């Protein structure tokens, strides 16, 4: 999978399984035994990322300040995938991704992230209506910037603009009764 990540970063969706095998120093048969298709490899890579994100979300959930918890999680997730073009492609809606292989990881991630978001919304620091689906949309946008502008720091500016946009307007930020 490391070789796949590297070649997807260099070649994007044009990366071929035989090149990935050569880059990993294994035969093509070995790769196909583990990943029968390029899409299966992408799915495994995304599954690993979702597990990693769930761990990051659990850490962020322990942050007392609700806005800082959400921002910390989103930032650490974005930083984790900065050079992972395979994941970036998946987040941009790759139709080839076998999502049915990722439901468990996505559900675990959604549970924790939804709690983080709900706490921030209830505290009045994130605009009403923001939810897990919106988080996915935010990550899709950020990863698109990463993918189409590799090596650029523009995704960080994009992230800051989005984080500012999800904050509740100042008039709505008054603390709410628990």
N, C-alpha and C positions, 0 to 999 in steps of 0.2 A: 504494500500500500504506500510505503514511503516513496518508492520509485514512481508510482502512479501520480502521487501528489506533485513530485518534482517535474515530471513530464507534462502534466496538465498545466502546471504553472508556466512552463516554457512554450508549449505548443497549443494549449487550449483544447478544444474538442477534437482537434486533428490528431492528438496523441493516439498511437496505435498499440494494441496489445503486444505485438512482437517487439516493439521498441521498449515498452515497459519491462518486458521479460529480460531483454538484453541489458537494460539499465540496472535491473535488480540482480543481474548475474545468474539468472536461472533460465531453464528452458521454457519455451512457450507452453509445453504440455503442463508444466508445473503451475503456471499462471492459470491456464484454463481449468485445471482440476479444482482450484480454489474459487475462481471467478469465471464462470462460463461465458460471460459477455462483458464488454466494457461497462455496460450499465450496471451489472452486478458489482463490479469493482467500485463504481461511483456510489452505489448504494451502501456498500461496506464502509467507504470513507465517510459518508454522511452519517451513518449509524454511529461511528466512533466519535464524530464531532458532537452529535446530539448527546451522547453519554458525557463527553467532556463539558458541554454546556450545562447539563444537569448538575454536575459537580460544582461548576462555577456559580450556578444559581443558588445552590444550597449555602455556599459561602456568603454570597451577597445577601441572602435572606437574614443572615445573622447581623447585618449592619443595622444599627438602631434607627438612623435617619432614613425614612422611606424613600425620599428622592435620591439620596446618595446610594441607597441599595440598588435601585433600578438603574441609575446611571452607571454605577460600578459594573453591574452585570452586563449591560449593553456594551460598554467600552471593552471589557475583558473579552467578551465574545467576538467583537469585531477584530481586536488585536490578534486573537487566536487564529483567525482565518485570513489574515492579510496576504499571505503568500500561497494560499490554498485555492488555486484556480478550479480544481475539481468541485470543491464545496461551493465556490462562488457560482459556478455554472448551475449547480443543483438549486441554489437559492434563487437564481434568476428564472426558475421554472422549467428546467430541463424536462421535457415530456418523456424522455427515456428513463428517468429515475424510477426505480421499482419501490415506490413508497410503502407498499405492503410489507416490505422487509424492515420497516423502521417504526411501525406504529407504537411498539412498546416504549422505545426511547423517546419518541415524540410526546407520548402521553405523560411520561415521567417528567420531561422538561416542562410541558404545559402546566402541570400541576404546581410546580414550584414557581415558575415565572408568573402564573396567574395570581398566586398569593402575594408575590412581590408587587405586582401591578395594583391589585386590589387595595393593598395597604397604602400605596402612594395616592391612589384616587381618593380613598376614604380620608386621608390626611389633608386633602385639598391641594396637593402639590403637583399633581398630574391631572390633566383635563379629564372631565367626566367622559365616559364612553371608551377611553383607551383600554384595549384588552390584548389578549395573547395573539389574536390574528393581526392586530396592528403592529405588535412586536415583530411578527414575521415579515410584514410589509416594510418596516424600518430596516430590518436586516437585509432584505432583498435589495433595497435601494443602496444601502452602504456597500454591499458586496458587488453590486453593479458598477459603482464608482471604482472599486478596487480592480475589478476585472478589466474594465475598459480604459483605465489609466494606471497600468501596473507601474510600481515604483514611485508613484506620485503620492504625496501626502494629502491630496485633495479629499480623500475619503474621510480624513480626520475633520476637516472643515465641514464637510457634508454631515458628519455625525454631530458636531456641535450645533449646527443649524437645526437638525432634527430634534435633538434633545431640548433645545430651547423651545421648539414648536410644540412638544408634547407637554411642557409645563403648563399648569393652569394659569390663565391670565391673572395678573396681580390682584384684581378685584375679587377673584375667586379663591385666593390663597389663604384666606383667613382660616385658622385651625377650626376644624369641625369637632363637635362634641362626640365623644366616643360612645 
